[in-house]
Amino acid sequence: MSQGGIGSTLGQYELLELLGRGGMAEVFKARATEGPRAGQEFAVKRLLPELQSDAEYVSLFAGEADLIRFLDHPNIVKVHEVGIDGDVYFMVMELIDGRDGGQIVKRCRERKIPWPIDFAVYLTKVLLDALAYAHDAKGPTGKPLGIVHCDVSPSNLFISRTGDAKLGDFGVARGLIDGGVGDVMGKPYYLSPETLNGVISPAADLWAANVTLYELLTLHRPFAGKTAEEVFQAIRSGERVPLKERRADVPPGVAAVIDRGFAPDEADRFPNAAAMSKALAPLYDERVGTPLAISAVVRGLFPGS
């Protein structure tokens, strides 16, 4: 086993290319060198080298693996294997050859090109379908896992070259075995008022999905601030730029879903991801919001890649 980067090995996987690096882990494009998958390429995720001896981060990483290895849904990045090489934990996942929603939003903003409304609604519906499955998922004994993703955002929605959308990066996900109260985790702009108070529930993911829909439509986040505390204050007070001021052509039905998703009282929002998905289903043209059409536009935004 090597602690190195490109060209080194982790288990039976050769690391080929660094795909991304976050605050806790790094993801490599890798190729299986032996076994039944020899020659196939995957995404291999491992803890950052400097965190591999930190018990807290090892526990978080192992917890993610324990939760998501049971998930099998067409719109969730598939985990094929969870392993340990020496003292390094790693996950082997399907390789998504494409872009993430955060990259798409950034490129559209740079080029001053609006992301099509039908695409935004369709992708959010797909995201909600993935969340509905994850929230209701059960372990091998039939016991509910109680998964909450806790880090839903455009950058964790991956769009393949063929336009398929998949939710990934359950790095701070948790099962509600502790009553749903814990430390605030996730990106500041996407946290719900309840999450800021330390209450973790599936409603946190619905709020973040609503922020994602707003961002896909407007290319801006609804709650802004120069510091995390200013963002938190905006979230708590509900201070956001009205959707119509950012994009006047958003249909009333879509705007109504967003308004309901940001209701101050959680009881006035959608009760679950399936209900929110159902509300969005009739609000996009199925002939326009399709994987094929999305893949064509993404190729246009990122030519030659």
C-alpha positions as CSV (number, residue, x, y, z in Angstrom):
1,M,0.0,0.0,0.0
2,S,1.2,3.5,-0.8
3,Q,0.2,6.7,0.9
4,G,1.1,8.5,-2.4
5,G,-1.0,10.0,-5.1
6,I,-1.1,9.4,-8.8
7,G,0.4,6.1,-9.8
8,S,0.2,4.6,-6.3
9,T,-2.1,1.9,-5.3
10,L,-4.9,1.5,-2.7
11,G,-5.9,-2.1,-2.3
12,Q,-6.3,-3.5,-5.7
13,Y,-6.8,-0.1,-7.3
14,E,-4.2,2.1,-9.1
15,L,-4.8,5.8,-8.6
16,L,-4.9,7.5,-12.0
17,E,-6.0,11.1,-11.5
18,L,-7.1,13.4,-8.6
19,L,-10.8,14.3,-9.3
20,G,-11.4,16.4,-6.2
21,R,-10.3,17.3,-2.7
22,G,-12.5,18.5,0.1
23,G,-12.2,19.2,3.8
24,M,-12.2,15.6,4.8
25,A,-11.4,13.4,1.8
26,E,-10.0,13.2,-1.7
27,V,-11.4,11.4,-4.7
28,F,-9.3,9.7,-7.4
29,K,-10.1,8.2,-10.7
30,A,-8.7,4.7,-10.4
31,R,-8.4,1.4,-12.2
32,A,-8.9,-2.1,-10.8
33,T,-5.7,-4.1,-11.3
34,E,-7.0,-7.5,-10.4
35,G,-10.1,-9.4,-9.5
36,P,-13.4,-9.6,-11.4
37,R,-13.3,-5.9,-12.1
38,A,-9.8,-5.8,-13.4
39,G,-9.3,-3.0,-16.0
40,Q,-12.5,-1.2,-15.0
41,E,-12.4,2.4,-13.8
42,F,-13.9,3.7,-10.6
43,A,-13.9,6.7,-8.3
44,V,-11.9,5.9,-5.1
45,K,-12.5,8.1,-2.1
46,R,-10.1,8.1,0.9
47,L,-9.5,10.2,3.9
48,L,-6.9,13.0,3.5
49,P,-3.5,11.7,4.5
50,E,-3.3,14.2,7.4
51,L,-6.6,12.9,8.8
52,Q,-6.0,9.2,8.6
53,S,-4.9,9.0,12.3
54,D,-7.6,11.3,13.6
55,A,-10.2,9.1,15.3
56,E,-13.0,11.6,14.8
57,Y,-12.6,11.8,11.0
58,V,-12.0,8.1,10.7
59,S,-15.3,7.6,12.5
60,L,-17.1,10.0,10.2
61,F,-15.7,8.3,7.1
62,A,-16.5,4.8,8.4
63,G,-20.0,6.1,9.3
64,E,-20.6,7.3,5.7
65,A,-19.5,3.9,4.4
66,D,-21.8,2.0,6.8
67,L,-24.8,4.1,5.7
68,I,-24.4,4.3,2.0
69,R,-23.2,0.8,1.2
70,F,-26.8,-0.3,1.5
71,L,-28.2,2.3,-1.0
72,D,-29.1,1.1,-4.5
73,H,-30.9,3.8,-6.5
74,P,-30.4,5.0,-10.1
75,N,-30.0,8.5,-8.9
76,I,-27.5,7.9,-6.1
77,V,-23.8,7.3,-6.8
78,K,-23.3,3.6,-6.2
79,V,-20.7,2.4,-3.7
80,H,-19.2,-0.9,-5.0
81,E,-16.8,-1.7,-2.2
82,V,-15.7,-0.4,1.2
83,G,-12.2,-1.4,2.3
84,I,-9.1,-0.8,4.4
85,D,-5.5,-0.9,3.2
86,G,-3.2,-0.8,6.2
87,D,-4.8,1.9,8.3
88,V,-6.4,3.7,5.4
89,Y,-10.2,3.5,4.9
90,F,-11.4,3.9,1.3
91,M,-14.6,3.6,-0.8
92,V,-14.9,2.4,-4.3
93,M,-17.7,4.1,-6.2
94,E,-19.0,4.3,-9.7
95,L,-17.2,6.9,-11.8
96,I,-19.4,9.7,-13.0
97,D,-17.9,11.0,-16.3
98,G,-19.3,14.5,-16.4
99,R,-19.8,17.6,-14.3
100,D,-21.5,18.6,-11.1
101,G,-24.3,21.1,-10.6
102,G,-22.0,23.6,-8.9
103,Q,-19.7,23.7,-11.9
104,I,-22.7,24.2,-14.2
105,V,-24.0,27.1,-12.2
106,K,-20.6,28.7,-12.2
107,R,-20.2,28.4,-15.9
108,C,-23.7,29.7,-16.7
109,R,-23.0,32.7,-14.4
110,E,-19.7,33.4,-16.1
111,R,-21.3,33.3,-19.5
112,K,-24.4,35.1,-18.3
113,I,-26.5,32.2,-19.7
114,P,-29.6,31.2,-17.8
115,W,-30.0,27.5,-17.0
116,P,-33.3,26.4,-18.6
117,I,-36.2,26.3,-16.2
118,D,-37.3,22.8,-17.3
119,F,-33.8,21.5,-16.6
120,A,-33.7,23.1,-13.1
121,V,-37.1,21.6,-12.2
122,Y,-36.3,18.2,-13.6
123,L,-32.9,18.0,-11.9
124,T,-34.4,19.0,-8.5
125,K,-37.1,16.4,-8.9
126,V,-34.5,13.7,-9.6
127,L,-32.6,15.0,-6.5
128,L,-35.8,14.7,-4.4
129,D,-36.5,11.2,-5.7
130,A,-33.0,10.2,-4.5
131,L,-33.6,11.8,-1.1
132,A,-36.9,10.1,-0.8
133,Y,-35.3,6.7,-1.3
134,A,-32.4,7.5,1.1
135,H,-34.7,8.8,3.8
136,D,-36.7,5.6,3.7
137,A,-33.9,3.2,3.2
138,K,-33.6,0.1,5.4
139,G,-30.6,-2.0,6.4
140,P,-30.3,-5.8,5.7
141,T,-32.3,-6.6,8.8
142,G,-35.2,-4.3,7.6
143,K,-34.5,-1.7,10.2
144,P,-34.8,1.9,8.9
145,L,-31.4,3.6,8.5
146,G,-32.8,7.0,9.1
147,I,-30.3,8.6,6.7
148,V,-30.1,12.4,6.4
149,H,-27.6,13.6,3.7
150,C,-26.9,16.9,5.5
151,D,-24.9,18.3,2.6
152,V,-27.3,18.6,-0.3
153,S,-26.1,21.3,-2.8
154,P,-25.6,21.7,-6.6
155,S,-22.0,20.5,-6.2
156,N,-23.1,17.2,-4.9
157,L,-25.5,16.5,-7.8
158,F,-23.4,14.9,-10.5
159,I,-24.5,15.1,-14.2
160,S,-23.0,12.4,-16.4
161,R,-22.1,12.9,-20.1
162,T,-25.3,11.2,-20.9
163,G,-27.3,13.6,-18.7
164,D,-28.1,11.2,-15.9
165,A,-28.2,12.9,-12.5
166,K,-26.9,11.3,-9.3
167,L,-26.7,12.5,-5.7
168,G,-23.3,11.8,-4.2
169,D,-21.0,12.7,-1.3
170,F,-22.7,11.4,1.9
171,G,-19.6,12.5,3.8
172,V,-21.5,14.2,6.6
173,A,-24.7,12.1,6.4
174,R,-25.9,10.6,9.5
175,G,-28.5,8.1,10.8
176,L,-31.0,9.4,13.3
177,I,-29.9,7.0,16.0
178,D,-29.2,9.8,18.4
179,G,-32.5,11.5,18.3
180,G,-31.5,13.8,15.5
181,V,-29.5,16.4,17.5
182,G,-25.9,17.1,16.6
183,D,-23.3,19.5,15.5
184,V,-24.0,21.8,12.6
185,M,-22.5,20.3,9.5
186,G,-22.8,21.1,5.8
187,K,-22.3,24.2,3.6
188,P,-23.6,27.4,5.3
189,Y,-25.7,28.6,2.4
190,Y,-27.8,25.4,2.4
191,L,-28.6,25.0,6.1
192,S,-32.1,25.2,7.4
193,P,-33.1,27.3,10.4
194,E,-33.7,24.0,12.4
195,T,-30.2,22.7,11.4
196,L,-28.7,25.9,12.7
197,N,-30.2,25.0,16.1
198,G,-28.6,21.6,15.9
199,V,-31.8,19.7,15.0
200,I,-31.1,17.1,12.2
201,S,-34.0,15.6,10.3
202,P,-35.0,14.8,6.7
203,A,-36.5,18.4,6.6
204,A,-32.9,19.7,6.4
205,D,-32.4,17.9,3.1
206,L,-35.7,19.3,1.7
207,W,-34.6,22.8,2.6
208,A,-31.3,22.4,0.9
209,A,-33.0,20.9,-2.2
210,N,-35.1,24.0,-2.3
211,V,-32.0,26.2,-2.1
212,T,-30.6,24.2,-4.9
213,L,-33.7,24.7,-7.1
214,Y,-33.5,28.5,-6.4
215,E,-29.8,28.5,-7.3
216,L,-30.3,26.5,-10.5
217,L,-33.0,28.9,-11.6
218,T,-31.3,32.2,-10.7
219,L,-27.5,31.2,-10.6
220,H,-27.5,32.9,-7.2
221,R,-28.0,31.6,-3.6
222,P,-31.1,32.9,-1.9
223,F,-29.4,33.7,1.4
224,A,-26.3,35.9,1.2
225,G,-23.8,37.4,3.5
226,K,-20.1,38.2,3.7
227,T,-19.5,35.9,6.7
228,A,-21.1,32.6,7.8
229,E,-22.8,34.4,10.6
230,E,-24.4,36.9,8.2
231,V,-25.6,34.0,6.1
232,F,-27.1,32.3,9.2
233,Q,-28.8,35.5,10.2
234,A,-30.4,35.8,6.8
235,I,-31.6,32.2,7.0
236,R,-33.1,32.6,10.4
237,S,-34.9,35.8,9.5
238,G,-35.9,34.6,6.0
239,E,-34.2,37.5,4.3
240,R,-33.8,36.4,0.7
241,V,-34.0,38.1,-2.7
242,P,-37.5,37.2,-4.1
243,L,-37.3,34.8,-7.0
244,K,-39.1,37.1,-9.4
245,E,-36.4,39.7,-8.9
246,R,-33.7,37.3,-9.9
247,R,-35.7,35.7,-12.8
248,A,-39.0,37.1,-13.9
249,D,-39.9,34.2,-16.3
250,V,-40.2,31.5,-13.6
251,P,-43.7,30.1,-13.8
252,P,-46.0,30.8,-10.8
253,G,-46.3,27.1,-10.0
254,V,-42.5,26.8,-9.6
255,A,-42.4,30.0,-7.5
256,A,-45.1,28.6,-5.3
257,V,-43.1,25.4,-4.6
258,I,-40.1,27.5,-3.6
259,D,-42.1,29.8,-1.4
260,R,-43.6,26.8,0.4
261,G,-40.2,25.2,0.7
262,F,-38.9,28.3,2.5
263,A,-41.9,28.7,4.9
264,P,-40.7,29.9,8.3
265,D,-42.7,27.2,10.1
266,E,-41.5,23.7,9.2
267,A,-45.0,22.4,9.4
268,D,-46.0,24.6,6.5
269,R,-43.4,23.1,4.2
270,F,-43.6,19.8,2.3
271,P,-43.9,16.8,4.7
272,N,-41.3,14.7,2.8
273,A,-39.2,14.5,-0.3
274,A,-41.7,12.4,-2.2
275,A,-44.4,15.1,-1.7
276,M,-42.1,17.9,-2.9
277,S,-41.1,15.8,-5.9
278,K,-44.8,15.2,-6.7
279,A,-45.4,18.9,-6.6
280,L,-42.6,19.5,-9.1
281,A,-43.6,16.7,-11.5
282,P,-46.2,18.6,-13.5
283,L,-44.1,21.8,-13.6
284,Y,-41.6,20.9,-16.3
285,D,-42.0,19.8,-19.9
286,E,-41.0,16.2,-20.1
287,R,-40.0,16.7,-23.7
288,V,-37.5,19.4,-22.7
289,G,-36.3,18.3,-19.2
290,T,-34.6,15.1,-20.3
291,P,-31.2,13.6,-19.8
292,L,-30.4,13.8,-23.5
293,A,-31.2,17.5,-23.7
294,I,-29.3,18.3,-20.5
295,S,-26.2,16.4,-21.8
296,A,-26.2,18.4,-25.0
297,V,-26.3,21.7,-23.1
298,V,-23.6,20.6,-20.7
299,R,-21.4,19.6,-23.6
300,G,-22.0,23.1,-25.0
301,L,-21.0,24.7,-21.7
302,F,-17.9,22.6,-21.4
303,P,-16.6,22.0,-25.0
304,G,-13.7,19.7,-25.4
305,S,-14.1,18.1,-22.0
